[in-house]
């Protein structure tokens, strides 16, 4: 039997990595643009404008905005040493490059955990919304925490500490709680009385996710 020669591959069927990279860059730019526009709406009214800001986004846009918000929160928390998430991780965020990786995983895990907590709340109590909302709320919840922690850190660098130095951090923590509540009550349509208690569960899901990811990464890296 003679060997059969395979036909040469069709150049049009080869993966176009350059095109894929260009598409990824365009998607990232569009997500960043949407995130900036949404942030400008929220900066003046972080709670009251949340419902309208989310409603103005298509599902794909909401996912992109949530991811951008989470990434910005990650950067802020890592620069400032982790803030609350550093305490969750037992201070591991300050241990060099490995600590950086742990902090990255913990912060992203917190965003994912908050999104999961939002999803569970919607499913359990028949709230409105979809997975795009859960991803959006995961990033939107961590953003004020990250910005507030970074602001307090920078104030400390220039010598402003104490209560005044911690004010941005307190504002960030307050807005974190209010964002979750507003998302559950005004976007998902869960009754306000019930949403008030669900906030703790959603945030607990984020903290637990950050904790377990920290323990796993610490066990692997150390």
Secondary structure by P-SEA (a helix, b strand, c coil): cccccccccccccccaaaaaaaaaaaaaaaaaaaaaaaaaaaccccccaaaaaaaaccaaaaaaaaaaaaaaaaaaaaaaccaaaaaaacccccccaaaaaaaaaaaaaaaaaaaaaaaaaaaaacccccaaaaaaaaaaaaaaaaaaaaaaaaaaaacccccccaaaaaaaaaaaaaaaaaaacccccccaaaaaaaaaaaaaaaaaaaaaaaaaaaaaac
